[in-house]
Amino acid sequence: MLAQIPATSNWVGFQFRLNKADKWELLNDVGYRTIGVSASSYTHYYRNGIRYMFNEKWNAGAGTAFFFTRSSYQKSNHEFGREFRLWQDIAFRQPLRKTFALNDRFRIEERWFNAVINKAAYFGFRLRERLTVTKILTDKWSIEVGDEYLQMFATKKFLFNSNRILLLAVYKLKNEALLQGGYIWLKLPVSSQHVFTLNFQKNITLRRRSG
C-alpha cells in the first residue's frame, strides 16, 4: 500500500468560528482530502472545539474530531476506517515590526482507530509543533510560510509521523471571511506528497449589548 501513495493530493476545508466577548471562540471545521488529483475521497472529517484568548498573544483550545480514512489508496476500495480524536493545544502570536508576525502552536492529540480489513484497532498519541511567519502585504493579502512537525506514539513505539512545509496565501473577504490557499510539501515516513490546499473561513462575532 505504501508504494501506491499518490504523488499529489487536494485538501479542501471550511471553518466556522463564533467569537464571544473577545475571549471565547467556538470552532467547527470540515474537510475533504482526495486521492491524487481526482475527486475521490481519501479522508473526510469533522472537527470542533472551544478556544480561550488569554490576551492578544496567547490562547488555548481543546475539542474532538471524527475522521474517516480509506483503508488503502485504491479507488475501488470503499472501506473507510473510523477515527475518534481528542485534541488540546496552546498557541502564541508575536508581531514582528509592522508587517510580520511569528506564530507557534503546540498540539496534543489522542487518537482511537477502529479496525479495518488490513489493520487491527489501536490507539495513538501524537504531538504536533507548528511554527510559521506571516507577512502582511496589503489590507487584503498576506502570505504565511512555515513548518509543522508531527511525531506519534503507537504500538509501543514513538516514531516520526510526518512533516509539513507550508507556503500559503490569505485573502480577506467581506463580513469577516477569509480564503486561504497554497501548497504543502508533506514528508511521510517512507514517501512524500505534494498537497494543494484551499480553505474558506467565516468568523461571526457576537457584540456586547451597550447598556
C-alpha positions in Angstrom: 0.0 0.0 0.0 2.8 2.4 0.8 4.3 2.1 -2.7 0.9 3.3 -4.0 0.8 6.6 -2.2 -0.2 9.2 -4.8 2.3 11.9 -5.6 -0.4 14.6 -5.1 -3.5 15.4 -3.1 -6.0 18.2 -2.7 -7.2 19.3 0.7 -10.4 21.4 0.9 -11.8 22.8 4.1 -14.5 25.0 5.6 -14.0 26.6 9.0 -16.7 28.4 11.0 -15.8 30.4 14.1 -18.1 32.0 16.6 -16.4 34.7 18.8 -18.0 35.9 22.0 -16.8 38.7 24.3 -13.3 38.8 22.8 -12.3 35.8 25.0 -14.1 32.7 23.8 -14.3 31.1 20.4 -16.3 28.1 19.2 -14.7 26.2 16.4 -16.2 24.0 13.6 -14.1 22.5 10.8 -15.0 20.1 8.0 -12.5 18.9 5.4 -12.1 16.6 2.4 -8.8 15.2 1.1 -8.5 13.4 -2.3 -6.6 10.6 -3.8 -4.3 12.3 -6.3 -5.9 14.9 -8.5 -9.2 13.0 -8.6 -12.4 13.9 -6.7 -12.3 10.5 -4.9 -12.1 10.9 -1.1 -9.1 9.5 0.8 -10.1 11.3 4.1 -13.0 13.4 5.2 -13.5 14.7 8.7 -15.3 17.0 11.1 -13.5 18.8 14.0 -14.9 21.0 16.7 -13.7 22.7 19.8 -13.5 25.8 22.0 -10.7 28.3 22.3 -9.9 30.8 25.1 -7.9 34.0 24.4 -5.7 34.9 27.4 -4.6 38.1 25.7 -3.6 39.3 22.3 -0.6 36.9 22.1 -1.7 33.7 23.9 -4.6 31.3 23.5 -5.5 27.7 24.2 -8.0 25.3 22.7 -9.5 21.8 23.1 -12.0 19.7 21.3 -12.9 16.5 19.4 -12.7 15.2 15.9 -14.1 12.4 13.7 -12.0 11.2 10.8 -13.0 8.7 8.1 -10.0 7.4 6.1 -10.0 4.9 3.3 -8.0 1.8 4.3 -6.0 1.9 1.0 -5.3 4.4 -1.8 -7.2 2.2 -4.3 -10.3 4.0 -5.5 -12.1 0.6 -5.9 -11.7 0.1 -2.1 -14.8 1.5 -0.4 -13.9 0.7 3.2 -13.3 3.8 5.4 -11.7 3.4 8.8 -13.2 5.5 11.6 -11.0 7.5 14.0 -12.1 9.4 17.1 -9.8 12.1 18.3 -9.4 14.4 21.3 -7.1 17.4 20.9 -5.6 20.2 23.0 -3.3 23.0 22.1 -1.7 26.2 23.1 -0.9 28.9 20.6 1.2 32.1 20.5 1.4 35.1 18.1 4.1 37.7 18.3 4.1 40.7 16.0 7.5 41.5 14.4 7.7 45.1 13.3 4.6 46.3 11.4 4.0 43.7 8.8 5.4 40.5 10.2 4.2 38.1 12.9 5.6 34.9 14.4 3.1 32.1 15.1 3.6 29.0 17.1 1.2 26.2 18.0 1.8 23.1 20.1 -1.0 20.5 19.8 -1.6 17.1 21.5 -3.9 14.5 20.0 -5.3 11.3 21.5 -6.4 9.1 18.5 -8.6 6.0 18.6 -8.6 4.0 15.3 -11.2 1.3 14.6 -10.2 -1.9 13.0 -10.2 -2.2 9.2 -9.6 -5.2 6.9 -5.8 -4.7 6.9 -5.2 -3.4 10.4 -6.4 -4.0 13.9 -7.8 -1.3 16.1 -5.2 0.7 18.0 -4.5 3.9 20.0 -2.1 6.6 19.0 -0.8 9.7 21.0 0.5 12.4 18.6 2.5 15.6 19.2 2.4 18.4 16.7 4.6 21.6 16.6 3.7 24.2 14.0 5.9 27.3 13.5 5.1 29.9 10.8 5.8 33.5 9.9 3.1 35.8 8.4 3.9 38.7 6.1 1.2 41.3 5.6 1.3 42.5 2.0 -1.8 44.8 1.9 -5.0 45.3 3.8 -6.4 42.3 1.9 -3.5 40.0 1.2 -0.9 38.2 3.4 1.4 35.2 3.0 2.4 32.6 5.5 5.4 30.2 5.4 6.5 27.7 8.0 6.8 24.1 9.1 4.8 21.6 11.1 6.4 18.5 12.6 4.4 15.5 13.8 5.5 12.5 15.9 3.3 9.8 17.3 3.4 7.1 19.9 1.6 3.9 18.9 2.1 0.1 19.3 4.8 0.8 21.9 6.9 3.0 19.5 7.4 6.7 19.4 8.2 7.5 15.8 8.2 10.2 13.2 4.7 10.6 11.7 5.1 13.4 9.1 6.4 16.8 8.4 4.7 19.6 6.5 6.4 22.5 4.8 3.8 25.3 4.3 3.5 28.1 1.7 0.1 29.8 2.0 -1.7 32.9 0.8 -4.6 34.5 2.6 -7.2 36.9 1.1 -9.6 38.8 3.3 -13.2 38.7 2.1 -16.1 40.8 3.3 -18.0 40.2 6.5 -15.1 38.6 8.5 -14.4 35.9 6.0 -11.0 34.6 4.7 -9.9 32.5 1.8 -6.7 30.6 2.2 -4.9 28.6 -0.5 -1.5 27.3 -1.1 1.0 24.4 -1.2 2.2 21.9 1.4 5.1 19.5 0.9 4.2 16.5 3.0 7.0 14.3 4.1 5.9 10.8 5.3 8.0 8.0 6.8 8.6 6.3 3.5 7.3 8.7 0.9 6.3 12.3 0.2 3.4 14.1 -1.3 2.6 17.5 -3.0 -0.6 18.9 -1.4 -2.7 21.7 -2.8 -5.0 23.3 -0.3 -7.9 25.6 -0.3 -9.8 26.7 2.9 -12.7 29.1 3.5 -13.0 30.6 7.0 -16.0 32.5 8.3 -15.9 34.4 11.6 -19.0 35.6 13.4 -18.5 38.0 16.4 -21.2 38.4 19.0 -21.1 42.0 20.0 -21.8 43.1 23.6 -25.0 44.9 24.1 -24.5 48.5 25.1 -26.1 49.4 28.4 
